[in-house]
Amino acid sequence: MSSAPLVDPESIAEKESFWYRDSISSRLLLPLSWLFRLVVHIRYRYYLRNPHRSWRSEVPVCIVGNITAGGTGKTPLLIWLTQWLSIRGVKVGVVSRGYGGSSNRYPLEVNQNISASECGDEPKLIASKTKVPVIVDPNRVRAAKSLVSSHTVDVILSDDGLQHYSLGRQLEMAVLDGTRGVGNGRFLPAGPLREPVKRLENVDWVVSNSQASGVWEEEWIMQVAPESFINLGDGTRQSIHAARDSFTKNTIAIAGISNPNRFKTLLKNLGFDVKCVAFPDHYRYTENDFKKFSENIFLVTEKDAQKIKELPTIASRCWCLEIGINFSDKVDEFLQNLFKSCGVTLQVPA
């Protein structure tokens, strides 16, 4: 099996750049963009006028999604939110599309015997970090039905699915890219928009990743907080400070995520001057991808780690950067009121 070609994250950003400026390429795609926008509008209005067409669970459903294509930080927010609810006594269950997974049987519950290649890297990461039931299915309604039939949960969180209107919901949360915003403001494929910015008027919580996006006035800033590095082979941990001293010029960063330049920038801001190699989003790694770097140490994202740690000959040379999420102190009160409004009972954290 051949390995994937090596790509610099900035070259990927350059290929996508027509989404974030008024380019000729973008203008040529405008007819398709207008058609896509029309379909989106018709579909949204259809479900708005026919709410009975959406399946509604007996327990509240909360969607964590976005209005643009590409990575904005939905999964880290969902993990943080799951942990926030869990320490307040709320039984959480998660449903996910399972992008990049190879399974041919659904619904699929993620467990230690299910590989990331089978269920998808994001569901595997969510299950690993939160220890809550995670059900994968391209049909989110079927996933939610499976979840409530097999587990006692107080709330269902959906990883993505803001546009999956067949799944009824009580709460909606949208994550914006603080750096790139909504780009040129055009719909796919001429721009990054899945839905109009005005759609945020009906969203309960708008979060911007890293900094204010300037897209929406009432947005909360989500700060990424790097915590430590963990070795994928033996679980050894190193602090950020210690890692800066121990990782040499033979260290390479690897990112198989939708916005690999974000990982490169994060490492640079932490003081790591390393080469960064990008792979396609949800890439399925093999040993061949690492043969060109026989003497190197690798820094990887938490998402990529879910697949790379399944390669025993490579895992011991890979260090995963674990991250957390920080908000302002007012977020607790805001979320308490939000979840209480849809009938979720929260306890005082121990």
C-alpha positions in Angstrom: 0.0 0.0 0.0 1.4 3.4 -1.0 1.6 6.2 1.4 -0.1 9.6 1.0 1.8 12.4 -0.6 3.4 14.9 1.9 1.6 18.2 2.0 2.4 21.4 4.0 -0.6 22.7 5.9 -0.2 26.1 4.4 -0.6 24.7 0.9 -4.0 23.3 2.0 -5.0 26.7 3.3 -4.0 28.2 0.0 -6.2 25.7 -1.9 -9.1 26.6 0.2 -8.3 30.3 0.1 -10.9 31.1 -2.6 -13.5 30.4 0.0 -12.1 33.3 2.1 -11.7 36.0 -0.6 -13.5 37.2 -3.7 -11.6 35.1 -6.3 -12.3 34.2 -9.9 -12.6 30.5 -8.9 -15.3 31.5 -6.4 -17.2 33.6 -8.9 -17.2 30.8 -11.5 -19.0 28.6 -8.9 -21.7 31.1 -8.0 -24.4 29.4 -10.1 -24.0 26.2 -8.1 -23.8 28.2 -4.9 -27.1 29.9 -5.7 -28.7 26.5 -6.4 -27.3 25.1 -3.1 -28.6 28.1 -1.2 -32.1 27.6 -2.7 -32.2 23.9 -1.7 -31.0 24.8 1.8 -33.8 27.4 2.1 -36.5 25.1 0.8 -35.4 22.3 3.1 -35.3 24.5 6.2 -38.7 26.0 5.5 -40.2 22.6 4.9 -39.1 21.3 8.4 -40.1 24.6 10.0 -43.7 24.3 8.6 -43.9 20.5 9.1 -42.4 19.9 12.6 -44.1 16.5 12.7 -41.6 15.3 10.0 -38.8 15.5 12.7 -38.4 12.7 15.1 -38.5 13.9 18.7 -36.9 12.0 21.6 -38.3 11.7 25.0 -35.1 13.2 26.4 -33.8 16.6 25.3 -31.5 16.7 22.2 -28.7 19.3 21.9 -27.0 19.8 18.5 -23.4 21.0 18.4 -22.7 22.0 14.8 -21.8 24.9 12.6 -23.0 26.9 9.6 -19.8 26.5 7.6 -17.9 23.6 6.1 -14.6 22.6 7.5 -13.2 22.3 11.1 -14.3 24.9 13.5 -13.8 23.0 16.8 -17.2 21.3 17.3 -15.8 18.1 18.7 -13.5 19.7 21.4 -16.6 21.8 22.5 -18.8 18.7 22.6 -16.2 16.8 24.7 -16.0 19.8 27.1 -19.8 20.1 27.3 -20.2 16.4 28.0 -17.7 16.6 30.8 -19.4 19.8 32.1 -22.7 18.1 32.2 -21.4 14.8 33.7 -19.8 16.4 36.7 -23.2 18.0 37.4 -24.9 14.6 37.6 -26.4 14.6 34.1 -26.3 11.3 32.2 -25.1 12.2 28.7 -25.3 10.1 25.5 -23.7 11.1 22.2 -24.7 10.4 18.6 -22.3 11.0 15.6 -22.2 10.5 11.9 -18.9 8.8 12.2 -17.1 10.4 9.2 -14.2 8.4 8.0 -15.4 5.2 9.5 -15.5 1.9 7.5 -18.2 0.0 9.4 -20.9 -1.6 7.3 -23.2 -2.2 10.3 -25.2 0.5 12.0 -26.1 1.7 14.5 -22.7 1.0 16.0 -21.8 1.6 19.7 -18.2 2.7 20.3 -16.3 0.6 22.8 -12.7 -0.5 23.4 -13.1 -3.3 20.9 -14.2 -1.0 18.1 -11.3 0.6 16.2 -11.2 4.2 15.1 -10.9 3.0 11.5 -14.3 1.3 12.0 -16.3 3.9 13.9 -14.4 7.1 12.9 -11.7 9.0 14.7 -14.0 11.7 16.3 -16.5 9.2 17.9 -13.5 7.2 19.2 -12.0 10.4 20.7 -15.3 11.4 22.3 -15.8 8.0 23.9 -12.2 7.8 25.1 -12.3 11.2 26.8 -15.8 11.3 28.2 -16.6 7.6 29.0 -20.2 8.1 28.0 -22.2 6.0 25.4 -21.5 7.0 21.8 -23.6 5.7 19.0 -22.4 6.0 15.4 -24.8 6.0 12.4 -25.1 8.0 9.2 -28.8 8.3 10.1 -28.7 10.3 13.3 -32.4 9.6 14.1 -31.6 5.9 14.1 -28.6 6.6 16.3 -30.6 8.5 18.8 -33.3 5.8 18.9 -30.6 3.2 19.5 -29.1 5.3 22.3 -32.3 5.8 24.3 -33.3 2.2 23.9 -30.0 0.8 25.2 -29.0 3.4 27.7 -30.6 5.6 30.4 -29.7 9.2 29.5 -30.9 12.6 30.5 -29.7 14.4 27.4 -28.5 13.5 23.9 -25.6 15.5 22.3 -25.2 15.3 18.6 -21.7 15.8 17.2 -22.5 18.0 14.1 -26.0 17.7 12.5 -27.2 21.3 12.7 -28.6 20.8 9.2 -30.0 17.2 10.0 -33.5 18.5 10.5 -35.1 15.1 10.7 -33.7 14.9 14.2 -35.8 17.1 16.4 -33.9 19.2 19.0 -34.5 21.4 22.0 -31.1 23.2 21.9 -28.8 24.2 19.1 -25.2 25.3 19.4 -23.0 26.6 16.6 -19.2 26.9 16.5 -17.6 29.6 14.4 -14.0 29.8 13.2 -12.6 32.8 15.1 -9.8 33.3 12.5 -11.6 32.7 9.2 -15.2 33.6 10.1 -17.5 32.8 7.3 -15.0 33.7 4.6 -16.4 35.4 1.5 -19.9 34.9 2.8 -20.9 32.6 -0.1 -22.6 29.2 0.0 -20.9 26.0 -1.0 -19.1 25.4 -3.3 -18.2 29.1 -4.0 -17.7 29.7 -0.3 -17.8 27.8 3.1 -21.4 28.5 4.1 -23.8 25.6 4.7 -26.5 27.9 5.9 -27.0 31.7 6.0 -25.5 33.7 8.8 -29.0 34.8 9.7 -29.6 31.1 10.8 -27.7 32.0 14.0 -30.7 34.0 15.2 -32.3 30.7 16.1 -29.3 29.1 17.7 -29.2 29.0 21.5 -25.4 29.3 21.9 -22.9 30.8 19.4 -19.3 30.0 20.2 -16.2 31.4 18.4 -13.0 29.4 18.4 -9.9 31.2 19.9 -11.0 34.7 19.2 -14.0 36.8 18.2 -15.0 36.0 14.6 -16.8 39.3 14.0 -19.7 37.3 12.5 -22.1 37.5 15.4 -22.4 40.0 18.1 -23.5 37.7 20.9 -20.8 35.0 20.6 -18.8 33.4 23.4 -15.1 32.9 23.0 -13.7 29.4 23.4 -10.0 29.3 24.2 -8.0 26.2 23.5 -5.9 25.2 26.4 -3.0 22.9 25.7 -2.4 20.6 28.7 0.4 18.1 28.1 1.8 15.5 25.7 1.1 11.8 26.1 3.1 9.0 24.4 0.8 6.8 22.4 2.9 3.7 23.1 3.2 3.6 26.9 1.1 6.5 28.1 4.0 8.5 29.5 3.2 12.2 30.0 5.4 15.3 29.5 4.5 18.9 30.3 4.6 21.4 27.6 7.8 22.9 29.1 9.6 19.6 29.3 8.6 18.7 25.8 10.1 21.9 24.4 13.4 20.8 25.9 13.3 17.1 24.9 11.9 17.3 21.4 14.6 18.1 18.9 14.8 19.1 15.3 14.1 15.5 14.4 10.5 16.1 15.5 7.7 16.4 12.9 4.2 17.4 13.5 1.4 15.5 11.7 -2.1 16.7 11.2 -4.9 14.8 9.4 -7.6 17.3 10.2 -9.8 19.7 8.2 -7.7 22.7 9.2 -4.1 21.4 9.7 -2.7 24.9 9.8 -4.4 25.5 13.1 -2.3 22.7 14.7 0.8 24.1 13.2 0.0 27.6 14.5 -0.8 26.2 18.0 2.6 24.4 18.2 4.4 27.5 17.0 2.7 29.6 19.7 3.8 27.0 22.3 7.4 27.5 21.2 7.8 24.4 18.9 9.7 25.1 15.7 8.9 21.9 13.9 8.1 20.9 10.4 4.4 20.1 9.9 3.1 17.5 7.4 -0.6 17.5 6.5 -2.8 14.5 5.6 -6.4 14.5 4.4 -9.1 14.9 7.0 -10.1 11.5 8.7 -7.0 9.9 7.0 -6.5 6.2 7.6 -2.8 6.0 8.6 -0.6 3.0 7.8 3.0 2.1 8.7 4.0 3.1 5.1 3.2 6.8 5.9 6.0 6.8 8.4 8.7 4.9 6.6 10.2 8.2 5.2 10.8 9.3 8.8 12.6 6.4 10.3 14.4 8.4 12.9 11.8 11.0 13.7 9.5 11.7 16.7 6.0 12.8 15.8 3.7 15.3 17.5 0.0 14.5 16.6 -3.5 15.8 17.3 -5.9 14.0 19.6 -8.0 13.1 16.7 -5.2 11.6 14.7 -4.0 9.7 17.8 -7.1 7.5 17.7 -5.9 5.8 14.5 -2.1 6.1 14.9 -2.1 4.4 18.3 -3.5 1.3 16.5 -0.1 1.0 14.7 2.1 -0.6 17.4 5.4 -0.1 15.5 4.7 3.6 15.3 2.8 4.5 18.5 5.9 4.7 20.8 7.4 7.5 18.6 4.2 9.6 18.7 3.3 12.2 21.2 -0.3 13.5 21.3 -1.0 17.0 22.4 -3.9 16.9 24.8 -6.0 20.0 24.9 -8.8 21.5 27.1 -11.3 24.3 26.6 -11.6 27.5 28.7 -14.5 30.0 28.8 -15.2 33.0 31.0 -16.5 32.5 34.5 -20.1 33.4 33.4 -20.4 30.3 31.2 -21.6 28.1 34.1 -24.6 30.3 34.9 -25.5 30.6 31.2 -25.4 26.9 30.6 -27.3 26.1 33.8 -30.1 28.3 32.7 -30.0 26.9 29.1 -30.3 23.3 30.1 -32.8 23.9 32.9 -35.0 25.6 30.3 -35.4 22.3 28.5 -36.0 20.2 31.6 -32.4 18.9 32.4 -31.8 18.7 36.1 -28.3 19.7 37.2 -26.6 19.0 40.5 -24.0 21.1 42.3 -20.5 19.8 41.3 -18.8 17.8 44.0 
